[in-house]
Amino acid sequence: MSDDDRSRRGFLKGAGIVAGGLLGESVLADAAARAQNGSGASSLSKGARFRAALAKGQPLLLPVVESIILTRLCEIEGFQGGFMGGSGMAARNALPNTSIQTVEEVIDYEVHVMSNTDLPIVADGENGGGSPVTTYRTVQKLERGGAAVIMLEDSTGPESEYGGKGVAMATKTVMVGRIKAAVDARRDQSTMIMARCDRPAKGYGEAETLELLMALSEAGADAFFVNGYTLDQQQRAKAALKKPLMIGSSGPATEWHAKGVDMAFYHIDDIGIGAMYIALKEMKAKGGLFDEAAKMRLPRDVATKVIDQADWLARARRYGVIN
């Protein structure tokens, strides 16, 4: 074995990228080459960086980001990924998160944020637009827009979102078609395709759900979000699928990671509007003052980093806008 081969193999083993088959051979080779050339992780695609973060074997915390500013704050604080869903688009329009907004609206919203940040994002593709054919285009747009992971769900739209226990969900055939279309549509093999299954939350049994998940795994899904499973059920699903799992959480990462869950999204996105509501109440009660709520303002030095103040001032001087 040559010294170069030993170096490459040592890098792959040390980085833990091979764990769980998270990266394909071409991505592994590219990562090794970049490491030998001395380039950092930022030279990899967002999908490759997200996979590498998962491969470390540590719980991956994904703040729900609803704006460019919040996404950039995640970067400043060293988070390795974030989550964007239809809930953000719904909140922008003061709508319930029940797929009332169109898939196109969600795509445009997510791409607007993703194209203005370097943070790898799990992007919600909703139900892909319904048909596997429209799902193909949804995945194309989200990948081109900068998604690291594209999530597709088994809903039929508002009908299944509003429906209670036992409501009809997308059929197994349709969901398999959606995942196959997504796999075919992506151009960067490091872009992950995540299958979301809401069946357990709608009263479907564990065995029936797992049967669907196995079919979606065979169709090419790289990761899963199973909504409605307990942590013990998540652990059984992980043992069967042997692929990364995501949940929504507000608790300690140690709890879900101990059960085999790899990542979790946290809804911090609604805290900001809550703080503004507190400020409004204080301003009304004090006749214009909101000094207590003002303590929650973003520190000035952080705010200047978020908007790249120094870089824009430098450009203004370079182009003669200011002296």
N, C-alpha and C positions, 0 to 999 in steps of 0.2 A: 504494500500500500504506500502510495506517495505521500510526501509531507502535506501536499495540498488536499489530498483525500482525507488525511487524518484531521486536518484543520476544519474542513467542511463538516465531517461527521461529528467532531467535538462540538462545533457550534450548534448543530441541530439538537444534539443531546442536551447540551447545557441550557439552551433556550427553552427546551420542553415543547417545541413546536410540533413534534411528531405525536405527542400524547393524544390519544383518542381519535387519531386520523382527522384532525381538524383542518389540516392543510393538504392540498394536492401536491404531487411531486414537482410540478412546474413552479408552484409558489414557494415550496421549500428550497428549490435550487436558486430561485431569485433572491430569497431572503439570505441564503448562505453567501451568495455572491456579493450582495450589498454589505454584509457584515465584514467580509474579507477586504472590501474596498474602503472600509472605514465609515460608511454612510450610516446614519441613524435610522431609527424606526420610522421617522416621518417620511422617509423616501418610499416606503411601502404604500400600497393603496389602503384606503380606509378599511376595506374588507379584510385585507391581510393583517392589518394591525389589530382589528377586532378579534380575529381568530387567534392571533398570537397572545392577546390578553386572556382569552378563555383558556388557552393551553397552559397557562401558568398554574392552573389548578386552584386559584384563589377565588373567593366570591367576587363577582363583578357587579358593582353597584351602578345602576343606570338612572340618574335623575331624569324625570320627565321635563323636557325643555319645550317651552312654547314661544321662544323668541331668540333672536340672534344674541342679544345681551346675555340671557341666561345660559345659552350654549357656550359663549365665550367665558363666562364665569366658571363653568365646569372645566374648561381648559386650564384656566389660571389656577384652579384648585387641584389639578392633576387627575381628574377623572378620566377614565379610559374609554368611556362611551356614554351615550345618552339615549333616551327613548322619545320618539314623537309619534303621537297617535291622532286619530280623528277627534279625540276629546279636545285637543288644542284648537282645532278648527271650529268645533261646536262652541267652545267657550268664547271664541272671538265674535261669534254671531249670537251669543246668549241663547243657544239651543241645547236641548238635551242631547246626550251622546248616544243617539239611537239611529245612526246612519241617515239622518235627515239631510245632511249635507251630501253633495255628490262626491264620488270618488275623484273626479277632476279637481274639485275645490280642495280636497285634502292633499292631492299630489302637488298642486301649485303652492299651497301653504308650506308643505314640508320642504320642497325644493328651494323655496325662497330662503329658508333658514339654513338648510344644509349647504347651499352653495356659498354661504358667507361664513363658514367655520371649517376648521380642520378636524373637529371632533367626530369620530365614528358614531353614526346614528343607526339605531334600530328604527326603521321607518314603517309605519302601518300602511299597508296597501289595501286595508279594508277587505272586501270580498273580491277585489280585483276588477270590479265592475260587473260581476255576475258570471258571465261566460268565461271559460278558459281562454277564448280568443281575445277578449278584452283584457283579461289578466296578463296576457303576453305584452300588450302595449303598456299597461300599468307598470310592470316590472321594468320595461325599457326606460320609461320616463324617470322612475325613481332611481335606477342605477345611474343614468346619465346625470341626474341631479345631485348625486353624491352619497347615496345610501350605502352603508356598510352591510346592513341586514335588511331584508324586505319581508315583512310579515303578511301572510294571507290567511283569512279566517273562513270558517265554515258557515257563515251567516248567509241568509238570502236577501238581507236588507232590513228595512224597518219592520217587516213582518216577523222575522225571527227575533229581532232586537226587542220588540214590544211583547212578544209572545211569552207565555209562562211555561210551566213544566210540560214537557212533551211536545212543544211546538216543532213544526217541521223545519229541519235544517237542510243545508245543501247536501245532496246525496253523496255517497261515497264516490260514485263515478265522476260527479262534477268536481269534487275536491281533489281527487287524483289528477283530473285534467288540469286543474288550476296549478298544482305543483309541477306537473310535467311542463306546462307552458312557461312557468317561471324559470325553471331550469334551462329550458331552451332559449329563453329571451335574454338571459344575462350574458354578458360578453367577458366579464372578469370572473374567472372561476373562484376567486376568493370572496366574491360577494355571496353572502349567506342567504339562503331561503328558509324562512321560519314559517312553520304551519301553526296556526292558532286554532284550537278546538274549544268551542263553548258548549259542547254537548253536556258535560257533567253539570254545568251551571243550569242547564235546562232540564235536568232530571234524567238524563240518559245514564245507563249503567256503566260500570268500570270496564267490564269485559267488552262491551260493544264499542266503547270509546277506544280502548287499546287496539282493537281490531282495525279501526280506521287509522289510528296513528301508525301502526305497522305498515299499512298500505301506503301511507303518505311518505314514510321513511324509504320504502322501496322505490317510490316514484322520484325520490331525490331530495326530500326535505332534509336540511342540514341541522335544524334545531326546532324546538317545540315550545309553545305556550299553551298549557292545558288549564283552562279557566274552570274552577270548581272542584278540582282535586284537592284532597287533604295532603299534607306533607308526606304521610305514609303512602298514599296512592302515587304521589310524585316519585317517591323512592322506587316503587315497583315499576313504574313506567320507565324510569331511568335504567333499571336493570334489564328491561326488555329491549328498549330502543338503543341504548348505548350511544346516545347523542345528547348534546347540550339541552338543558331545560331552562325556561325562564318563568318567573311568577311575578305577580304584583305584591308588594310588601310594604309594611310600615314598621316592621320589627327588626331585631338584630340579625345580621347576615349569618351569624354562627348557627342559628336555628335551621334556616332553610338549606344552608350549605351542607350541614351534617346529614341531610336527607338526600343528598345527591343533586340538588338544584344548583345550577351553575351561575345564574344571574337573576337579578330582580330589579324591576323598575319601581321608583318611589315618586309619588305625586307631591313634589314640592312646588309645583307650578301654581297651585291655588293659594299659596301662602301670601304672595305679593298682593293679590286683590283683597285678601283679608286684612293686610296691614293698611291698605288705603282706606278700607271701610272703617277701621279703627280711627284713622286720622280724620275722616269726615265727621265721625261722631264727636271726636274731641274738639274739632274746629267749630262745630255747631254749638257745643256746650260751653265753650270758652269765648265765643264771639270772635273767632278768627284765629286763635292760637291753636297749634297742634304740636307743642314742644315735646311732649312725651313720645308721640308717634314718630316725630322727626328723628329720634334717636336710632330708628331702624333704617335710616337712609344709608345708601351705599357709600362707604368711605371715599373721599375725593380721589385718593391715590389709586384706588381700585377702579373707579369710574374712568379715569384717564387711560388706564390700561385697556379697559374694555372697548373704548372707542378709538384706540390707537392714536391718541392725541399727538404724541411726539412724532410719529411717522407722518401724519398729515401736515404738521407744522413744517417738517423738513421738506416735504414735497412743495409746500407753498413757497418756501424760500428758493428752492431749486428752480421753480418755474416763474420766479419773479413776481409772484402774487404779493409777497411781503418782503421787506428788506431783512 
